[in-house]
Amino acid sequence: MSQPSQSFDEMVRYIRVRSEPDARFVEFDFAIGHPDLFVELALPPGAFEQFCKHNHVVHMDEEMCRLVDADMVKWRFGEKGRR
């Protein structure tokens, strides 16, 4: 069995904000190492900012979001990119 090239602490942390900018809570997806394996979280804005600083997060770009969405469709409906 091969050893991972990165330790858990070295893995990139990704976020994707889902809520509107003026929402009471920031709703977002959070992933470690693999942007397509995430948890959905919600925090007040101040706590969200602290969370992002503590985890040194990377905001997912449009292409990464598109790929994650396409993968979700594949797992939900059984075919890549088809509903």
PDB file with one MODEL, atoms N, CA, C and O in Angstrom:
MODEL        1
ATOM      1  N   MET A   1       0.845  -1.177   0.000  1.00  0.00           N
ATOM      2  CA  MET A   1       0.000   0.000   0.000  1.00  0.00           C
ATOM      3  C   MET A   1       0.893   1.243   0.000  1.00  0.00           C
ATOM      4  O   MET A   1       1.834   1.334   0.788  1.00  0.00           O
ATOM      5  N   SER A   2       0.597   2.190  -0.878  1.00  0.00           N
ATOM      6  CA  SER A   2       1.427   3.387  -0.973  1.00  0.00           C
ATOM      7  C   SER A   2       1.029   4.407   0.090  1.00  0.00           C
ATOM      8  O   SER A   2      -0.123   4.465   0.519  1.00  0.00           O
ATOM      9  N   GLN A   3       1.984   5.190   0.493  1.00  0.00           N
ATOM     10  CA  GLN A   3       1.755   6.235   1.485  1.00  0.00           C
ATOM     11  C   GLN A   3       1.231   7.488   0.790  1.00  0.00           C
ATOM     12  O   GLN A   3       1.648   7.785  -0.330  1.00  0.00           O
ATOM     13  N   PRO A   4       0.311   8.242   1.441  1.00  0.00           N
ATOM     14  CA  PRO A   4      -0.180   9.473   0.830  1.00  0.00           C
ATOM     15  C   PRO A   4       0.949  10.494   0.695  1.00  0.00           C
ATOM     16  O   PRO A   4       1.845  10.557   1.537  1.00  0.00           O
ATOM     17  N   SER A   5       0.895  11.286  -0.366  1.00  0.00           N
ATOM     18  CA  SER A   5       1.944  12.273  -0.602  1.00  0.00           C
ATOM     19  C   SER A   5       1.803  13.484   0.319  1.00  0.00           C
ATOM     20  O   SER A   5       2.761  14.237   0.498  1.00  0.00           O
ATOM     21  N   GLN A   6       0.631  13.679   0.899  1.00  0.00           N
ATOM     22  CA  GLN A   6       0.395  14.799   1.808  1.00  0.00           C
ATOM     23  C   GLN A   6      -0.177  14.283   3.117  1.00  0.00           C
ATOM     24  O   GLN A   6      -0.911  13.296   3.151  1.00  0.00           O
ATOM     25  N   SER A   7       0.176  14.972   4.190  1.00  0.00           N
ATOM     26  CA  SER A   7      -0.484  14.645   5.451  1.00  0.00           C
ATOM     27  C   SER A   7      -1.843  15.329   5.450  1.00  0.00           C
ATOM     28  O   SER A   7      -2.108  16.207   4.629  1.00  0.00           O
ATOM     29  N   PHE A   8      -2.695  14.922   6.372  1.00  0.00           N
ATOM     30  CA  PHE A   8      -4.033  15.516   6.462  1.00  0.00           C
ATOM     31  C   PHE A   8      -3.946  17.031   6.631  1.00  0.00           C
ATOM     32  O   PHE A   8      -4.708  17.771   6.009  1.00  0.00           O
ATOM     33  N   ASP A   9      -3.028  17.487   7.464  1.00  0.00           N
ATOM     34  CA  ASP A   9      -2.888  18.932   7.709  1.00  0.00           C
ATOM     35  C   ASP A   9      -2.418  19.696   6.476  1.00  0.00           C
ATOM     36  O   ASP A   9      -2.640  20.904   6.383  1.00  0.00           O
ATOM     37  N   GLU A  10      -1.779  19.022   5.538  1.00  0.00           N
ATOM     38  CA  GLU A  10      -1.285  19.670   4.323  1.00  0.00           C
ATOM     39  C   GLU A  10      -2.314  19.730   3.209  1.00  0.00           C
ATOM     40  O   GLU A  10      -2.120  20.449   2.229  1.00  0.00           O
ATOM     41  N   MET A  11      -3.408  18.986   3.340  1.00  0.00           N
ATOM     42  CA  MET A  11      -4.413  18.944   2.277  1.00  0.00           C
ATOM     43  C   MET A  11      -5.127  20.290   2.140  1.00  0.00           C
ATOM     44  O   MET A  11      -5.366  20.987   3.127  1.00  0.00           O
ATOM     45  N   VAL A  12      -5.456  20.634   0.908  1.00  0.00           N
ATOM     46  CA  VAL A  12      -6.153  21.882   0.607  1.00  0.00           C
ATOM     47  C   VAL A  12      -7.577  21.817   1.137  1.00  0.00           C
ATOM     48  O   VAL A  12      -8.247  20.791   1.019  1.00  0.00           O
ATOM     49  N   ARG A  13      -8.034  22.912   1.720  1.00  0.00           N
ATOM     50  CA  ARG A  13      -9.417  23.036   2.184  1.00  0.00           C
ATOM     51  C   ARG A  13     -10.165  23.931   1.202  1.00  0.00           C
ATOM     52  O   ARG A  13      -9.747  25.058   0.936  1.00  0.00           O
ATOM     53  N   TYR A  14     -11.264  23.427   0.670  1.00  0.00           N
ATOM     54  CA  TYR A  14     -12.052  24.157  -0.321  1.00  0.00           C
ATOM     55  C   TYR A  14     -13.378  24.601   0.276  1.00  0.00           C
ATOM     56  O   TYR A  14     -13.963  23.901   1.102  1.00  0.00           O
ATOM     57  N   ILE A  15     -13.849  25.773  -0.149  1.00  0.00           N
ATOM     58  CA  ILE A  15     -15.207  26.190   0.196  1.00  0.00           C
ATOM     59  C   ILE A  15     -15.915  26.675  -1.053  1.00  0.00           C
ATOM     60  O   ILE A  15     -15.308  27.137  -2.019  1.00  0.00           O
ATOM     61  N   ARG A  16     -17.241  26.544  -0.985  1.00  0.00           N
ATOM     62  CA  ARG A  16     -18.122  27.066  -2.026  1.00  0.00           C
ATOM     63  C   ARG A  16     -19.318  27.675  -1.316  1.00  0.00           C
ATOM     64  O   ARG A  16     -20.130  26.958  -0.732  1.00  0.00           O
ATOM     65  N   VAL A  17     -19.428  28.995  -1.363  1.00  0.00           N
ATOM     66  CA  VAL A  17     -20.520  29.694  -0.683  1.00  0.00           C
ATOM     67  C   VAL A  17     -21.790  29.512  -1.490  1.00  0.00           C
ATOM     68  O   VAL A  17     -21.800  29.717  -2.703  1.00  0.00           O
ATOM     69  N   ARG A  18     -22.866  29.126  -0.809  1.00  0.00           N
ATOM     70  CA  ARG A  18     -24.162  28.874  -1.451  1.00  0.00           C
ATOM     71  C   ARG A  18     -25.191  29.962  -1.131  1.00  0.00           C
ATOM     72  O   ARG A  18     -26.162  30.122  -1.871  1.00  0.00           O
ATOM     73  N   SER A  19     -24.998  30.701  -0.058  1.00  0.00           N
ATOM     74  CA  SER A  19     -25.991  31.685   0.378  1.00  0.00           C
ATOM     75  C   SER A  19     -25.790  33.034  -0.314  1.00  0.00           C
ATOM     76  O   SER A  19     -24.758  33.293  -0.933  1.00  0.00           O
ATOM     77  N   GLU A  20     -26.806  33.874  -0.186  1.00  0.00           N
ATOM     78  CA  GLU A  20     -26.744  35.237  -0.729  1.00  0.00           C
ATOM     79  C   GLU A  20     -25.817  36.083   0.145  1.00  0.00           C
ATOM     80  O   GLU A  20     -25.660  35.790   1.331  1.00  0.00           O
ATOM     81  N   PRO A  21     -25.199  37.130  -0.421  1.00  0.00           N
ATOM     82  CA  PRO A  21     -24.255  37.947   0.353  1.00  0.00           C
ATOM     83  C   PRO A  21     -24.844  38.579   1.620  1.00  0.00           C
ATOM     84  O   PRO A  21     -24.122  38.755   2.602  1.00  0.00           O
ATOM     85  N   ASP A  22     -26.116  38.919   1.621  1.00  0.00           N
ATOM     86  CA  ASP A  22     -26.708  39.597   2.782  1.00  0.00           C
ATOM     87  C   ASP A  22     -27.481  38.649   3.707  1.00  0.00           C
ATOM     88  O   ASP A  22     -28.249  39.104   4.554  1.00  0.00           O
ATOM     89  N   ALA A  23     -27.284  37.353   3.553  1.00  0.00           N
ATOM     90  CA  ALA A  23     -28.002  36.371   4.370  1.00  0.00           C
ATOM     91  C   ALA A  23     -27.539  36.439   5.827  1.00  0.00           C
ATOM     92  O   ALA A  23     -26.415  36.848   6.119  1.00  0.00           O
ATOM     93  N   ARG A  24     -28.423  36.035   6.724  1.00  0.00           N
ATOM     94  CA  ARG A  24     -28.104  36.036   8.151  1.00  0.00           C
ATOM     95  C   ARG A  24     -26.999  35.028   8.483  1.00  0.00           C
ATOM     96  O   ARG A  24     -26.163  35.275   9.352  1.00  0.00           O
ATOM     97  N   PHE A  25     -27.007  33.896   7.784  1.00  0.00           N
ATOM     98  CA  PHE A  25     -25.978  32.878   7.941  1.00  0.00           C
ATOM     99  C   PHE A  25     -25.314  32.623   6.596  1.00  0.00           C
ATOM    100  O   PHE A  25     -25.958  32.716   5.551  1.00  0.00           O
ATOM    101  N   VAL A  26     -24.030  32.304   6.626  1.00  0.00           N
ATOM    102  CA  VAL A  26     -23.304  31.926   5.415  1.00  0.00           C
ATOM    103  C   VAL A  26     -23.443  30.412   5.273  1.00  0.00           C
ATOM    104  O   VAL A  26     -22.950  29.652   6.106  1.00  0.00           O
ATOM    105  N   GLU A  27     -24.114  29.989   4.218  1.00  0.00           N
ATOM    106  CA  GLU A  27     -24.253  28.563   3.919  1.00  0.00           C
ATOM    107  C   GLU A  27     -23.188  28.216   2.887  1.00  0.00           C
ATOM    108  O   GLU A  27     -23.056  28.887   1.864  1.00  0.00           O
ATOM    109  N   PHE A  28     -22.426  27.152   3.172  1.00  0.00           N
ATOM    110  CA  PHE A  28     -21.318  26.828   2.281  1.00  0.00           C
ATOM    111  C   PHE A  28     -20.993  25.341   2.321  1.00  0.00           C
ATOM    112  O   PHE A  28     -21.336  24.626   3.262  1.00  0.00           O
ATOM    113  N   ASP A  29     -20.315  24.904   1.257  1.00  0.00           N
ATOM    114  CA  ASP A  29     -19.788  23.547   1.177  1.00  0.00           C
ATOM    115  C   ASP A  29     -18.330  23.620   1.607  1.00  0.00           C
ATOM    116  O   ASP A  29     -17.618  24.561   1.257  1.00  0.00           O
ATOM    117  N   PHE A  30     -17.888  22.620   2.370  1.00  0.00           N
ATOM    118  CA  PHE A  30     -16.508  22.568   2.844  1.00  0.00           C
ATOM    119  C   PHE A  30     -15.930  21.201   2.522  1.00  0.00           C
ATOM    120  O   PHE A  30     -16.511  20.172   2.868  1.00  0.00           O
ATOM    121  N   ALA A  31     -14.781  21.198   1.856  1.00  0.00           N
ATOM    122  CA  ALA A  31     -14.128  19.949   1.462  1.00  0.00           C
ATOM    123  C   ALA A  31     -12.658  19.995   1.830  1.00  0.00           C
ATOM    124  O   ALA A  31     -12.032  21.055   1.814  1.00  0.00           O
ATOM    125  N   ILE A  32     -12.114  18.834   2.161  1.00  0.00           N
ATOM    126  CA  ILE A  32     -10.691  18.715   2.459  1.00  0.00           C
ATOM    127  C   ILE A  32     -10.078  17.729   1.464  1.00  0.00           C
ATOM    128  O   ILE A  32     -10.427  16.549   1.434  1.00  0.00           O
ATOM    129  N   GLY A  33      -9.161  18.244   0.659  1.00  0.00           N
ATOM    130  CA  GLY A  33      -8.426  17.391  -0.267  1.00  0.00           C
ATOM    131  C   GLY A  33      -9.121  17.119  -1.588  1.00  0.00           C
ATOM    132  O   GLY A  33      -8.474  17.128  -2.635  1.00  0.00           O
ATOM    133  N   HIS A  34     -10.410  16.880  -1.562  1.00  0.00           N
ATOM    134  CA  HIS A  34     -11.172  16.555  -2.774  1.00  0.00           C
ATOM    135  C   HIS A  34     -12.432  17.418  -2.811  1.00  0.00           C
ATOM    136  O   HIS A  34     -13.332  17.213  -1.996  1.00  0.00           O
ATOM    137  N   PRO A  35     -12.519  18.370  -3.726  1.00  0.00           N
ATOM    138  CA  PRO A  35     -13.658  19.295  -3.726  1.00  0.00           C
ATOM    139  C   PRO A  35     -15.007  18.635  -3.963  1.00  0.00           C
ATOM    140  O   PRO A  35     -16.041  19.230  -3.658  1.00  0.00           O
ATOM    141  N   ASP A  36     -15.024  17.412  -4.503  1.00  0.00           N
ATOM    142  CA  ASP A  36     -16.302  16.747  -4.771  1.00  0.00           C
ATOM    143  C   ASP A  36     -16.811  15.923  -3.585  1.00  0.00           C
ATOM    144  O   ASP A  36     -17.872  15.305  -3.678  1.00  0.00           O
ATOM    145  N   LEU A  37     -16.076  15.905  -2.484  1.00  0.00           N
ATOM    146  CA  LEU A  37     -16.495  15.211  -1.266  1.00  0.00           C
ATOM    147  C   LEU A  37     -16.569  16.257  -0.161  1.00  0.00           C
ATOM    148  O   LEU A  37     -15.563  16.584   0.468  1.00  0.00           O
ATOM    149  N   PHE A  38     -17.773  16.777   0.066  1.00  0.00           N
ATOM    150  CA  PHE A  38     -17.916  17.935   0.945  1.00  0.00           C
ATOM    151  C   PHE A  38     -19.052  17.759   1.934  1.00  0.00           C
ATOM    152  O   PHE A  38     -19.901  16.879   1.794  1.00  0.00           O
ATOM    153  N   VAL A  39     -19.039  18.633   2.950  1.00  0.00           N
ATOM    154  CA  VAL A  39     -20.145  18.723   3.900  1.00  0.00           C
ATOM    155  C   VAL A  39     -20.759  20.106   3.738  1.00  0.00           C
ATOM    156  O   VAL A  39     -20.077  21.061   3.367  1.00  0.00           O
ATOM    157  N   GLU A  40     -22.040  20.199   4.017  1.00  0.00           N
ATOM    158  CA  GLU A  40     -22.737  21.483   3.965  1.00  0.00           C
ATOM    159  C   GLU A  40     -22.763  22.063   5.369  1.00  0.00           C
ATOM    160  O   GLU A  40     -23.168  21.395   6.320  1.00  0.00           O
ATOM    161  N   LEU A  41     -22.328  23.311   5.491  1.00  0.00           N
ATOM    162  CA  LEU A  41     -22.259  23.975   6.787  1.00  0.00           C
ATOM    163  C   LEU A  41     -22.930  25.338   6.715  1.00  0.00           C
ATOM    164  O   LEU A  41     -23.136  25.884   5.631  1.00  0.00           O
ATOM    165  N   ALA A  42     -23.272  25.885   7.885  1.00  0.00           N
ATOM    166  CA  ALA A  42     -23.823  27.236   7.984  1.00  0.00           C
ATOM    167  C   ALA A  42     -23.258  27.879   9.239  1.00  0.00           C
ATOM    168  O   ALA A  42     -23.269  27.280  10.314  1.00  0.00           O
ATOM    169  N   LEU A  43     -22.762  29.109   9.095  1.00  0.00           N
ATOM    170  CA  LEU A  43     -22.188  29.844  10.212  1.00  0.00           C
ATOM    171  C   LEU A  43     -22.587  31.315  10.119  1.00  0.00           C
ATOM    172  O   LEU A  43     -22.849  31.812   9.024  1.00  0.00           O
ATOM    173  N   PRO A  44     -22.636  32.020  11.253  1.00  0.00           N
ATOM    174  CA  PRO A  44     -22.805  33.478  11.187  1.00  0.00           C
ATOM    175  C   PRO A  44     -21.590  34.079  10.461  1.00  0.00           C
ATOM    176  O   PRO A  44     -20.509  33.490  10.490  1.00  0.00           O
ATOM    177  N   PRO A  45     -21.750  35.227   9.819  1.00  0.00           N
ATOM    178  CA  PRO A  45     -20.653  35.798   9.020  1.00  0.00           C
ATOM    179  C   PRO A  45     -19.310  35.915   9.748  1.00  0.00           C
ATOM    180  O   PRO A  45     -18.271  35.589   9.175  1.00  0.00           O
ATOM    181  N   GLY A  46     -19.320  36.370  10.988  1.00  0.00           N
ATOM    182  CA  GLY A  46     -18.058  36.508  11.724  1.00  0.00           C
ATOM    183  C   GLY A  46     -17.376  35.173  11.958  1.00  0.00           C
ATOM    184  O   GLY A  46     -16.160  35.054  11.803  1.00  0.00           O
ATOM    185  N   ALA A  47     -18.150  34.177  12.326  1.00  0.00           N
ATOM    186  CA  ALA A  47     -17.603  32.836  12.543  1.00  0.00           C
ATOM    187  C   ALA A  47     -17.107  32.238  11.225  1.00  0.00           C
ATOM    188  O   ALA A  47     -16.105  31.523  11.201  1.00  0.00           O
ATOM    189  N   PHE A  48     -17.812  32.533  10.131  1.00  0.00           N
ATOM    190  CA  PHE A  48     -17.393  32.051   8.811  1.00  0.00           C
ATOM    191  C   PHE A  48     -16.023  32.624   8.448  1.00  0.00           C
ATOM    192  O   PHE A  48     -15.152  31.896   7.972  1.00  0.00           O
ATOM    193  N   GLU A  49     -15.832  33.921   8.670  1.00  0.00           N
ATOM    194  CA  GLU A  49     -14.537  34.544   8.370  1.00  0.00           C
ATOM    195  C   GLU A  49     -13.421  33.906   9.187  1.00  0.00           C
ATOM    196  O   GLU A  49     -12.335  33.643   8.670  1.00  0.00           O
ATOM    197  N   GLN A  50     -13.692  33.661  10.462  1.00  0.00           N
ATOM    198  CA  GLN A  50     -12.704  33.026  11.334  1.00  0.00           C
ATOM    199  C   GLN A  50     -12.417  31.592  10.870  1.00  0.00           C
ATOM    200  O   GLN A  50     -11.265  31.159  10.857  1.00  0.00           O
ATOM    201  N   PHE A  51     -13.452  30.873  10.496  1.00  0.00           N
ATOM    202  CA  PHE A  51     -13.323  29.501   9.983  1.00  0.00           C
ATOM    203  C   PHE A  51     -12.416  29.490   8.750  1.00  0.00           C
ATOM    204  O   PHE A  51     -11.524  28.649   8.639  1.00  0.00           O
ATOM    205  N   CYS A  52     -12.648  30.422   7.830  1.00  0.00           N
ATOM    206  CA  CYS A  52     -11.859  30.488   6.596  1.00  0.00           C
ATOM    207  C   CYS A  52     -10.390  30.794   6.892  1.00  0.00           C
ATOM    208  O   CYS A  52      -9.498  30.184   6.302  1.00  0.00           O
ATOM    209  N   LYS A  53     -10.137  31.731   7.800  1.00  0.00           N
ATOM    210  CA  LYS A  53      -8.751  32.063   8.157  1.00  0.00           C
ATOM    211  C   LYS A  53      -8.060  30.880   8.827  1.00  0.00           C
ATOM    212  O   LYS A  53      -6.916  30.556   8.508  1.00  0.00           O
ATOM    213  N   HIS A  54      -8.757  30.246   9.747  1.00  0.00           N
ATOM    214  CA  HIS A  54      -8.170  29.119  10.481  1.00  0.00           C
ATOM    215  C   HIS A  54      -7.819  27.957   9.551  1.00  0.00           C
ATOM    216  O   HIS A  54      -6.798  27.296   9.742  1.00  0.00           O
ATOM    217  N   ASN A  55      -8.657  27.709   8.550  1.00  0.00           N
ATOM    218  CA  ASN A  55      -8.457  26.585   7.632  1.00  0.00           C
ATOM    219  C   ASN A  55      -7.697  26.945   6.360  1.00  0.00           C
ATOM    220  O   ASN A  55      -7.440  26.072   5.531  1.00  0.00           O
ATOM    221  N   HIS A  56      -7.332  28.223   6.190  1.00  0.00           N
ATOM    222  CA  HIS A  56      -6.612  28.670   4.989  1.00  0.00           C
ATOM    223  C   HIS A  56      -7.320  28.164   3.734  1.00  0.00           C
ATOM    224  O   HIS A  56      -6.709  27.521   2.881  1.00  0.00           O
ATOM    225  N   VAL A  57      -8.609  28.460   3.633  1.00  0.00           N
ATOM    226  CA  VAL A  57      -9.440  27.895   2.575  1.00  0.00           C
ATOM    227  C   VAL A  57      -9.126  28.463   1.193  1.00  0.00           C
ATOM    228  O   VAL A  57      -8.592  29.564   1.053  1.00  0.00           O
ATOM    229  N   VAL A  58      -9.471  27.685   0.197  1.00  0.00           N
ATOM    230  CA  VAL A  58      -9.404  28.091  -1.201  1.00  0.00           C
ATOM    231  C   VAL A  58     -10.841  28.128  -1.700  1.00  0.00           C
ATOM    232  O   VAL A  58     -11.571  27.144  -1.573  1.00  0.00           O
ATOM    233  N   HIS A  59     -11.249  29.258  -2.266  1.00  0.00           N
ATOM    234  CA  HIS A  59     -12.592  29.363  -2.834  1.00  0.00           C
ATOM    235  C   HIS A  59     -12.602  28.624  -4.170  1.00  0.00           C
ATOM    236  O   HIS A  59     -11.730  28.828  -5.015  1.00  0.00           O
ATOM    237  N   MET A  60     -13.599  27.768  -4.344  1.00  0.00           N
ATOM    238  CA  MET A  60     -13.711  27.028  -5.597  1.00  0.00           C
ATOM    239  C   MET A  60     -14.017  27.988  -6.746  1.00  0.00           C
ATOM    240  O   MET A  60     -14.858  28.878  -6.616  1.00  0.00           O
ATOM    241  N   ASP A  61     -13.330  27.801  -7.864  1.00  0.00           N
ATOM    242  CA  ASP A  61     -13.598  28.645  -9.024  1.00  0.00           C
ATOM    243  C   ASP A  61     -14.762  28.059  -9.830  1.00  0.00           C
ATOM    244  O   ASP A  61     -15.272  26.987  -9.502  1.00  0.00           O
ATOM    245  N   GLU A  62     -15.175  28.762 -10.876  1.00  0.00           N
ATOM    246  CA  GLU A  62     -16.335  28.343 -11.669  1.00  0.00           C
ATOM    247  C   GLU A  62     -16.150  26.965 -12.305  1.00  0.00           C
ATOM    248  O   GLU A  62     -17.082  26.161 -12.334  1.00  0.00           O
ATOM    249  N   GLU A  63     -14.954  26.697 -12.809  1.00  0.00           N
ATOM    250  CA  GLU A  63     -14.694  25.406 -13.447  1.00  0.00           C
ATOM    251  C   GLU A  63     -14.782  24.270 -12.427  1.00  0.00           C
ATOM    252  O   GLU A  63     -15.359  23.219 -12.708  1.00  0.00           O
ATOM    253  N   MET A  64     -14.222  24.482 -11.271  1.00  0.00           N
ATOM    254  CA  MET A  64     -14.267  23.455 -10.227  1.00  0.00           C
ATOM    255  C   MET A  64     -15.716  23.206  -9.800  1.00  0.00           C
ATOM    256  O   MET A  64     -16.115  22.058  -9.605  1.00  0.00           O
ATOM    257  N   CYS A  65     -16.506  24.278  -9.655  1.00  0.00           N
ATOM    258  CA  CYS A  65     -17.923  24.139  -9.303  1.00  0.00           C
ATOM    259  C   CYS A  65     -18.681  23.364 -10.378  1.00  0.00           C
ATOM    260  O   CYS A  65     -19.521  22.520 -10.067  1.00  0.00           O
ATOM    261  N   ARG A  66     -18.383  23.654 -11.637  1.00  0.00           N
ATOM    262  CA  ARG A  66     -19.046  22.962 -12.744  1.00  0.00           C
ATOM    263  C   ARG A  66     -18.738  21.468 -12.705  1.00  0.00           C
ATOM    264  O   ARG A  66     -19.633  20.646 -12.902  1.00  0.00           O
ATOM    265  N   LEU A  67     -17.485  21.113 -12.452  1.00  0.00           N
ATOM    266  CA  LEU A  67     -17.098  19.704 -12.394  1.00  0.00           C
ATOM    267  C   LEU A  67     -17.750  18.984 -11.213  1.00  0.00           C
ATOM    268  O   LEU A  67     -18.179  17.837 -11.344  1.00  0.00           O
ATOM    269  N   VAL A  68     -17.823  19.647 -10.076  1.00  0.00           N
ATOM    270  CA  VAL A  68     -18.477  19.055  -8.895  1.00  0.00           C
ATOM    271  C   VAL A  68     -19.962  18.846  -9.182  1.00  0.00           C
ATOM    272  O   VAL A  68     -20.516  17.794  -8.863  1.00  0.00           O
ATOM    273  N   ASP A  69     -20.605  19.848  -9.784  1.00  0.00           N
ATOM    274  CA  ASP A  69     -22.034  19.724 -10.112  1.00  0.00           C
ATOM    275  C   ASP A  69     -22.283  18.583 -11.094  1.00  0.00           C
ATOM    276  O   ASP A  69     -23.247  17.831 -10.947  1.00  0.00           O
ATOM    277  N   ALA A  70     -21.413  18.455 -12.095  1.00  0.00           N
ATOM    278  CA  ALA A  70     -21.563  17.372 -13.075  1.00  0.00           C
ATOM    279  C   ALA A  70     -21.404  16.018 -12.398  1.00  0.00           C
ATOM    280  O   ALA A  70     -22.122  15.074 -12.727  1.00  0.00           O
ATOM    281  N   ASP A  71     -20.478  15.913 -11.464  1.00  0.00           N
ATOM    282  CA  ASP A  71     -20.281  14.656 -10.746  1.00  0.00           C
ATOM    283  C   ASP A  71     -21.491  14.333  -9.876  1.00  0.00           C
ATOM    284  O   ASP A  71     -21.868  13.168  -9.751  1.00  0.00           O
ATOM    285  N   MET A  72     -22.103  15.355  -9.273  1.00  0.00           N
ATOM    286  CA  MET A  72     -23.303  15.137  -8.458  1.00  0.00           C
ATOM    287  C   MET A  72     -24.448  14.605  -9.307  1.00  0.00           C
ATOM    288  O   MET A  72     -25.193  13.729  -8.866  1.00  0.00           O
ATOM    289  N   VAL A  73     -24.595  15.130 -10.527  1.00  0.00           N
ATOM    290  CA  VAL A  73     -25.644  14.653 -11.437  1.00  0.00           C
ATOM    291  C   VAL A  73     -25.395  13.191 -11.784  1.00  0.00           C
ATOM    292  O   VAL A  73     -26.325  12.386 -11.821  1.00  0.00           O
ATOM    293  N   LYS A  74     -24.138  12.855 -12.036  1.00  0.00           N
ATOM    294  CA  LYS A  74     -23.794  11.471 -12.382  1.00  0.00           C
ATOM    295  C   LYS A  74     -24.195  10.524 -11.253  1.00  0.00           C
ATOM    296  O   LYS A  74     -24.791   9.478 -11.512  1.00  0.00           O
ATOM    297  N   TRP A  75     -23.883  10.868 -10.024  1.00  0.00           N
ATOM    298  CA  TRP A  75     -24.193   9.991  -8.904  1.00  0.00           C
ATOM    299  C   TRP A  75     -25.684   9.953  -8.596  1.00  0.00           C
ATOM    300  O   TRP A  75     -26.196   8.932  -8.135  1.00  0.00           O
ATOM    301  N   ARG A  76     -26.379  11.047  -8.845  1.00  0.00           N
ATOM    302  CA  ARG A  76     -27.812  11.085  -8.559  1.00  0.00           C
ATOM    303  C   ARG A  76     -28.623  10.361  -9.617  1.00  0.00           C
ATOM    304  O   ARG A  76     -29.589   9.671  -9.288  1.00  0.00           O
ATOM    305  N   PHE A  77     -28.248  10.506 -10.888  1.00  0.00           N
ATOM    306  CA  PHE A  77     -29.057   9.970 -11.978  1.00  0.00           C
ATOM    307  C   PHE A  77     -28.410   8.820 -12.737  1.00  0.00           C
ATOM    308  O   PHE A  77     -29.049   8.232 -13.609  1.00  0.00           O
ATOM    309  N   GLY A  78     -27.163   8.484 -12.432  1.00  0.00           N
ATOM    310  CA  GLY A  78     -26.537   7.298 -13.005  1.00  0.00           C
ATOM    311  C   GLY A  78     -25.768   7.491 -14.280  1.00  0.00           C
ATOM    312  O   GLY A  78     -25.068   6.576 -14.713  1.00  0.00           O
ATOM    313  N   GLU A  79     -25.868   8.664 -14.911  1.00  0.00           N
ATOM    314  CA  GLU A  79     -25.104   8.894 -16.144  1.00  0.00           C
ATOM    315  C   GLU A  79     -24.446  10.254 -16.052  1.00  0.00           C
ATOM    316  O   GLU A  79     -25.040  11.212 -15.556  1.00  0.00           O
ATOM    317  N   LYS A  80     -23.228  10.333 -16.526  1.00  0.00           N
ATOM    318  CA  LYS A  80     -22.479  11.566 -16.468  1.00  0.00           C
ATOM    319  C   LYS A  80     -23.184  12.682 -17.229  1.00  0.00           C
ATOM    320  O   LYS A  80     -23.427  12.578 -18.431  1.00  0.00           O
ATOM    321  N   GLY A  81     -23.506  13.750 -16.505  1.00  0.00           N
ATOM    322  CA  GLY A  81     -24.087  14.926 -17.131  1.00  0.00           C
ATOM    323  C   GLY A  81     -25.497  14.783 -17.647  1.00  0.00           C
ATOM    324  O   GLY A  81     -25.963  15.658 -18.377  1.00  0.00           O
ATOM    325  N   ARG A  82     -26.210  13.700 -17.296  1.00  0.00           N
ATOM    326  CA  ARG A  82     -27.572  13.495 -17.802  1.00  0.00           C
ATOM    327  C   ARG A  82     -28.524  13.300 -16.650  1.00  0.00           C
ATOM    328  O   ARG A  82     -28.221  12.602 -15.683  1.00  0.00           O
ATOM    329  N   ARG A  83     -29.668  13.916 -16.763  1.00  0.00           N
ATOM    330  CA  ARG A  83     -30.711  13.777 -15.738  1.00  0.00           C
ATOM    331  C   ARG A  83     -31.733  12.761 -16.159  1.00  0.00           C
ATOM    332  O   ARG A  83     -32.689  12.507 -15.427  1.00  0.00           O
TER     333      ARG A  83
ENDMDL
END
